[in-house]
């Protein structure tokens, strides 16, 4: 079975900006990846592989899908939101009077 990083590596080899888009979305890193690929395939590939490496580091550090991309090859731990208060509702959701 293919892991996410394996898929990204294959996509990076075929067309580096697409893998950059999958990691960073539409932003400065994508623009850098496109410009580097226009300059030459190898610079675009190096940039894409660097982002994949940074994503793999974040997966090891924070766990699978427990991080967010904050830009320029940096990731940070995702903040888990707490549910809103129920304001007097009981555990089963009914409001006994």
Backbone as JSON, one array per atom type, in Angstrom:
{
  "sequence": "XXXXXXXXXXXXXXXXXXXXXXXXXXXXXXXXXXXXXXXXXXXXXXXXXXXXXXXXXXXXXXXXXXXXXXXXXXXXXXXXXXXXXXXXXXXXXXXXX",
  "N": [[0.84, -1.18, 0.0], [0.46, 2.24, -0.72], [1.96, 4.96, 0.89], [1.25, 8.35, 1.97], [3.5, 10.02, 1.67], [4.95, 8.58, -0.21], [3.34, 8.79, -2.46], [3.48, 11.57, -2.83], [6.19, 11.79, -3.5], [6.3, 10.48, -5.99], [4.62, 12.15, -7.49], [6.11, 14.5, -7.29], [8.37, 13.84, -8.79], [7.24, 13.58, -11.32], [5.93, 16.11, -11.82], [6.98, 18.75, -10.23], [5.7, 21.22, -9.08], [3.06, 20.41, -8.51], [3.16, 18.61, -6.35], [4.13, 20.39, -4.48], [1.93, 22.08, -4.29], [0.09, 20.29, -3.11], [1.15, 20.09, -0.56], [1.62, 22.75, 0.42], [-0.46, 24.31, -0.5], [-2.12, 27.03, -2.2], [0.01, 29.47, -2.5], [2.87, 31.41, -1.49], [4.93, 29.49, -1.5], [4.11, 27.77, -3.53], [4.29, 29.48, -5.74], [7.06, 29.94, -5.72], [7.91, 27.32, -6.24], [6.84, 26.92, -8.84], [8.2, 28.92, -10.29], [10.87, 28.08, -9.92], [10.74, 25.63, -11.25], [10.23, 26.5, -13.83], [12.63, 27.78, -14.35], [14.31, 25.59, -14.32], [14.07, 22.04, -14.35], [15.35, 20.58, -12.27], [15.93, 22.46, -10.08], [13.26, 23.03, -9.27], [12.43, 20.47, -8.55], [14.16, 19.94, -6.4], [13.26, 21.85, -4.54], [10.65, 20.92, -4.12], [11.15, 18.33, -3.1], [12.43, 19.06, -0.75], [10.31, 20.26, 0.67], [8.67, 17.99, 0.98], [10.32, 16.43, 2.59], [10.39, 18.06, 4.9], [7.69, 17.87, 5.63], [7.53, 15.15, 6.24], [9.19, 15.1, 8.48], [7.58, 16.61, 10.22], [5.42, 14.87, 10.48], [6.62, 12.79, 11.9], [7.3, 14.12, 14.24], [4.91, 15.34, 15.3], [2.86, 13.56, 14.76], [0.58, 11.73, 12.64], [-1.36, 13.76, 10.58], [-1.65, 15.72, 12.58], [-0.74, 18.3, 12.5], [-0.14, 21.56, 11.12], [0.53, 23.43, 8.17], [2.54, 26.24, 8.15], [3.92, 27.85, 6.5], [6.76, 28.63, 4.39], [8.16, 26.21, 4.59], [7.72, 25.36, 7.18], [6.14, 23.71, 9.89], [3.6, 23.38, 12.38], [2.24, 22.2, 15.5], [-1.12, 21.15, 15.41], [-3.89, 22.82, 16.82], [-6.22, 21.48, 18.89], [-9.64, 21.93, 18.94], [-11.93, 22.74, 21.56], [-15.14, 21.49, 22.48], [-18.09, 23.57, 22.3], [-19.58, 25.13, 25.23], [-22.38, 23.61, 26.93], [-24.32, 24.9, 28.38], [-26.16, 24.18, 30.57], [-27.44, 21.92, 29.6], [-28.05, 18.42, 29.85], [-26.04, 15.39, 30.05], [-27.05, 13.59, 28.15], [-28.2, 15.22, 26.33], [-30.79, 16.16, 26.7], [-32.92, 18.6, 28.19], [-33.84, 18.82, 31.24], [-36.46, 20.02, 33.26]],
  "CA": [[0.0, 0.0, 0.0], [1.25, 3.45, -0.88], [1.76, 5.99, 1.9], [1.11, 9.7, 1.44], [4.79, 10.55, 1.24], [5.32, 7.88, -1.45], [2.54, 9.43, -3.51], [4.06, 12.89, -3.07], [7.47, 11.62, -4.19], [6.02, 10.16, -7.39], [4.1, 13.37, -8.11], [7.23, 15.45, -7.38], [9.23, 13.44, -9.91], [6.53, 13.86, -12.57], [5.74, 17.56, -11.97], [7.24, 19.24, -8.88], [4.77, 22.16, -8.47], [1.83, 19.77, -8.03], [3.41, 18.12, -4.99], [4.22, 21.59, -3.65], [0.55, 22.5, -4.06], [-0.53, 19.37, -2.16], [1.68, 20.35, 0.78], [1.55, 24.14, 0.86], [-1.63, 25.01, -1.0], [-1.88, 28.1, -3.15], [0.66, 30.54, -1.78], [4.21, 31.79, -1.9], [5.73, 28.3, -1.8], [3.72, 27.29, -4.86], [4.88, 30.41, -6.7], [8.49, 29.63, -5.76], [8.05, 26.04, -6.92], [6.57, 27.1, -10.27], [9.31, 29.69, -10.86], [12.05, 27.22, -9.96], [10.54, 24.63, -12.29], [10.4, 27.2, -15.11], [14.08, 27.97, -14.52], [14.85, 24.27, -14.65], [13.37, 20.95, -13.66], [16.06, 20.16, -11.07], [15.66, 23.35, -8.93], [11.89, 22.82, -8.83], [12.39, 19.17, -7.9], [14.83, 20.07, -5.1], [12.35, 22.57, -3.65], [9.55, 20.03, -3.81], [11.65, 17.28, -2.22], [12.69, 19.69, 0.55], [9.02, 20.38, 1.36], [8.24, 16.65, 1.36], [11.16, 16.06, 3.74], [9.91, 18.81, 6.07], [6.4, 17.29, 6.0], [7.8, 13.87, 6.89], [9.69, 15.45, 9.81], [6.43, 17.02, 11.03], [4.65, 13.66, 10.79], [7.33, 12.07, 12.97], [7.31, 14.92, 15.47], [3.59, 15.62, 15.83], [1.91, 12.48, 14.47], [-0.13, 11.82, 11.37], [-2.46, 14.73, 10.49], [-1.76, 16.52, 13.79], [0.08, 19.47, 12.29], [-0.59, 22.46, 10.06], [1.6, 24.1, 7.46], [2.47, 27.67, 8.44], [4.63, 28.56, 5.45], [8.22, 28.61, 4.27], [8.69, 24.91, 5.0], [7.55, 25.16, 8.62], [4.9, 23.11, 10.36], [3.42, 23.43, 13.83], [1.22, 21.29, 15.99], [-2.48, 21.64, 15.27], [-4.6, 23.04, 18.07], [-7.51, 20.81, 18.88], [-10.65, 22.81, 19.53], [-12.81, 22.15, 22.56], [-16.55, 21.7, 22.11], [-18.69, 24.71, 23.0], [-20.31, 24.75, 26.44], [-23.77, 23.22, 26.68], [-25.18, 25.82, 29.12], [-27.24, 23.57, 31.35], [-27.96, 20.69, 29.03], [-27.53, 17.23, 30.51], [-25.12, 14.61, 29.25], [-27.72, 12.93, 27.0], [-28.67, 16.24, 25.42], [-32.13, 16.67, 27.03], [-32.93, 19.68, 29.18], [-34.9, 18.52, 32.21], [-36.86, 21.18, 34.04]],
  "C": [[0.88, 1.24, 0.0], [0.91, 4.46, 0.22], [1.67, 7.35, 1.22], [2.42, 10.27, 0.94], [5.28, 9.86, -0.04], [4.59, 8.5, -2.64], [3.13, 10.8, -3.86], [5.39, 12.8, -3.81], [7.26, 11.33, -5.67], [5.52, 11.4, -8.12], [5.22, 14.39, -8.28], [8.14, 15.11, -8.54], [8.56, 13.78, -11.24], [6.38, 15.36, -12.82], [5.83, 18.2, -10.59], [6.22, 20.24, -8.31], [3.48, 21.53, -7.94], [2.02, 19.23, -6.62], [3.55, 19.29, -4.02], [2.83, 22.1, -3.31], [-0.14, 21.61, -3.03], [-0.08, 19.64, -0.72], [1.34, 21.75, 1.26], [0.29, 24.87, 0.42], [-1.23, 26.1, -1.98], [-1.29, 29.29, -2.39], [2.05, 30.81, -2.33], [5.05, 30.57, -2.26], [5.37, 27.72, -3.16], [4.32, 28.18, -5.94], [6.38, 30.15, -6.85], [8.73, 28.32, -6.52], [7.84, 26.15, -8.42], [7.73, 27.84, -10.92], [10.58, 28.86, -10.95], [11.94, 26.15, -11.04], [10.66, 25.25, -13.68], [11.88, 27.42, -15.39], [14.73, 26.66, -14.95], [14.15, 23.22, -13.81], [14.03, 20.64, -12.31], [15.85, 21.13, -9.89], [14.24, 23.2, -8.38], [11.74, 21.51, -8.08], [13.04, 19.24, -6.51], [13.92, 20.79, -4.11], [11.2, 21.67, -3.2], [9.98, 18.92, -2.85], [11.96, 17.82, -0.82], [11.39, 19.82, 1.34], [8.49, 19.02, 1.81], [9.02, 16.18, 2.57], [10.69, 16.77, 5.0], [8.56, 18.27, 6.55], [6.59, 15.96, 6.72], [8.36, 14.09, 8.3], [8.53, 15.83, 10.74], [5.56, 15.82, 11.39], [5.3, 12.87, 11.9], [7.23, 12.82, 14.29], [5.93, 15.05, 16.11], [2.59, 14.48, 15.66], [1.17, 12.76, 13.17], [-1.3, 12.8, 11.48], [-2.66, 15.56, 11.76], [-0.89, 17.77, 13.71], [-0.52, 20.3, 11.16], [0.64, 23.12, 9.43], [1.47, 25.6, 7.7], [3.29, 28.5, 7.46], [6.13, 28.42, 5.53], [8.84, 27.32, 4.8], [8.54, 24.6, 6.48], [6.16, 24.61, 8.93], [4.81, 23.33, 11.86], [2.27, 22.54, 14.22], [-0.16, 21.93, 15.87], [-3.12, 21.77, 16.64], [-5.96, 22.38, 17.96], [-8.52, 21.69, 19.59], [-11.49, 22.03, 20.55], [-14.25, 22.4, 22.15], [-17.13, 22.88, 22.88], [-19.45, 24.25, 24.23], [-21.78, 24.49, 26.13], [-24.77, 24.1, 27.43], [-26.4, 25.16, 29.73], [-27.83, 22.32, 30.75], [-27.33, 19.51, 29.76], [-26.66, 16.44, 29.53], [-25.78, 13.97, 28.03], [-28.35, 13.95, 26.06], [-30.07, 16.76, 25.76], [-32.0, 17.72, 28.12], [-34.1, 19.45, 30.12], [-35.19, 19.75, 33.05], [-37.4, 20.77, 35.38]]
}
